[in-house]
Amino acid sequence: MGTPASSPVIVLRRLFDEVWNGGDMDVADSIFVDAAQAKAFITGFRACFPDIVHIVEETVTESDRVVICWRAQGTHQKAWSGFASTHRVVAFTGITMAVVHDGKIQQHKTEWGKASLLEQLR
């Protein structure tokens, strides 16, 4: 599994704490095998919800696999998904599953409450 800093749980926590919450895309480069798609999504989302904060609520690990249940909250400050800025504070939840080898996210999938978020913007 490698050093503690490269453990799957630590890597996923860095995704939420440093990349999502802190906006540090250099960290994304260091924790993803291929960060391009994740960086594009996170950068675009953070531009529209610049104060977004993700809070990790539960973590489950098995070997190189990690599942994190999280909740997020932020203010809609720029047009997103066809909705002009509403300046509403929105909240939603999600689950991120990842496979981490040698301190790098090899595969990941996130299921999140996009429908809930869209409803809050209506």
C-alpha positions as CSV (number, residue, x, y, z in Angstrom):
1,M,0.0,0.0,0.0
2,G,3.0,2.3,0.3
3,T,3.7,5.1,2.8
4,P,0.9,6.5,5.0
5,A,0.8,9.7,2.8
6,S,0.0,7.5,-0.2
7,S,-2.6,5.4,1.6
8,P,-5.9,5.4,-0.3
9,V,-7.8,7.2,2.5
10,I,-5.2,10.0,2.8
11,V,-5.2,10.4,-1.0
12,L,-9.0,10.7,-1.1
13,R,-9.0,13.1,1.8
14,R,-6.6,15.3,-0.1
15,L,-9.0,15.3,-3.0
16,F,-11.7,16.8,-0.8
17,D,-9.6,18.9,1.6
18,E,-7.0,20.3,-0.8
19,V,-8.5,20.1,-4.3
20,W,-12.3,20.6,-3.8
21,N,-12.2,22.8,-0.7
22,G,-8.8,24.5,-1.3
23,G,-8.8,24.7,-5.1
24,D,-5.3,23.4,-5.3
25,M,-5.1,21.9,-8.8
26,D,-1.4,21.1,-8.4
27,V,-2.5,18.6,-5.8
28,A,-4.9,17.1,-8.3
29,D,-2.0,16.6,-10.6
30,S,-0.1,14.7,-7.8
31,I,-3.0,12.4,-6.8
32,F,-4.6,11.4,-10.1
33,V,-3.0,9.2,-12.8
34,D,-4.7,11.5,-15.3
35,A,-6.1,14.6,-13.7
36,A,-7.3,16.5,-16.8
37,Q,-11.0,15.6,-16.6
38,A,-11.3,15.9,-12.8
39,K,-9.5,19.3,-12.9
40,A,-11.8,20.6,-15.6
41,F,-14.9,19.6,-13.7
42,I,-13.7,20.8,-10.3
43,T,-12.4,24.1,-11.7
44,G,-15.6,24.8,-13.6
45,F,-17.8,23.9,-10.6
46,R,-15.7,26.0,-8.2
47,A,-16.0,29.0,-10.5
48,C,-19.8,28.8,-10.2
49,F,-19.8,27.9,-6.5
50,P,-16.6,29.5,-5.2
51,D,-17.3,29.0,-1.5
52,I,-18.1,25.3,-2.0
53,V,-17.1,23.1,1.0
54,H,-17.1,19.3,1.1
55,I,-17.4,17.6,4.4
56,V,-16.4,13.9,4.6
57,E,-19.0,12.1,6.7
58,E,-17.9,8.5,6.4
59,T,-15.1,6.5,4.9
60,V,-14.9,2.8,4.1
61,T,-11.8,1.1,2.9
62,E,-10.8,-2.3,1.6
63,S,-7.2,-2.7,0.4
64,D,-6.7,-0.2,-2.4
65,R,-10.4,0.8,-2.6
66,V,-12.0,3.7,-0.8
67,V,-15.6,4.8,-0.6
68,I,-16.3,8.3,0.9
69,C,-19.8,9.6,1.7
70,W,-19.8,13.4,1.7
71,R,-21.9,16.5,1.8
72,A,-21.3,19.8,0.2
73,Q,-22.6,23.3,0.5
74,G,-21.9,26.5,-1.4
75,T,-23.3,29.6,-2.9
76,H,-24.4,29.7,-6.6
77,Q,-22.6,32.8,-7.8
78,K,-22.1,32.2,-11.6
79,A,-24.3,30.6,-14.3
80,W,-24.2,26.8,-14.1
81,S,-26.0,24.1,-16.0
82,G,-28.4,26.5,-17.7
83,F,-29.2,28.5,-14.5
84,A,-28.2,32.1,-14.1
85,S,-26.6,33.0,-10.8
86,T,-29.2,32.7,-8.0
87,H,-26.9,33.6,-5.1
88,R,-28.7,30.8,-3.2
89,V,-26.8,28.6,-0.7
90,V,-27.3,25.1,-1.9
91,A,-26.4,21.7,-0.3
92,F,-26.2,18.2,-1.7
93,T,-24.6,14.9,-0.9
94,G,-22.6,12.3,-2.7
95,I,-20.5,9.1,-2.7
96,T,-17.1,8.9,-4.3
97,M,-15.5,5.5,-4.9
98,A,-11.9,5.2,-5.9
99,V,-9.1,2.7,-6.5
100,V,-5.7,4.1,-5.4
101,H,-2.3,2.5,-6.3
102,D,1.0,4.0,-5.2
103,G,-0.6,7.3,-4.0
104,K,-2.5,7.9,-7.3
105,I,-6.2,7.6,-8.1
106,Q,-6.4,5.1,-10.8
107,Q,-10.1,4.9,-11.2
108,H,-12.9,6.9,-9.6
109,K,-16.7,7.3,-9.8
110,T,-18.9,9.8,-8.0
111,E,-22.6,9.6,-7.6
112,W,-24.1,12.8,-6.3
113,G,-27.3,14.7,-5.8
114,K,-27.3,16.7,-9.0
115,A,-31.1,16.5,-9.2
116,S,-31.3,17.9,-5.7
117,L,-29.0,20.7,-6.6
118,L,-30.9,21.6,-9.8
119,E,-34.2,21.7,-7.8
120,Q,-32.6,24.1,-5.4
121,L,-31.7,26.4,-8.3
122,R,-35.2,26.5,-9.7
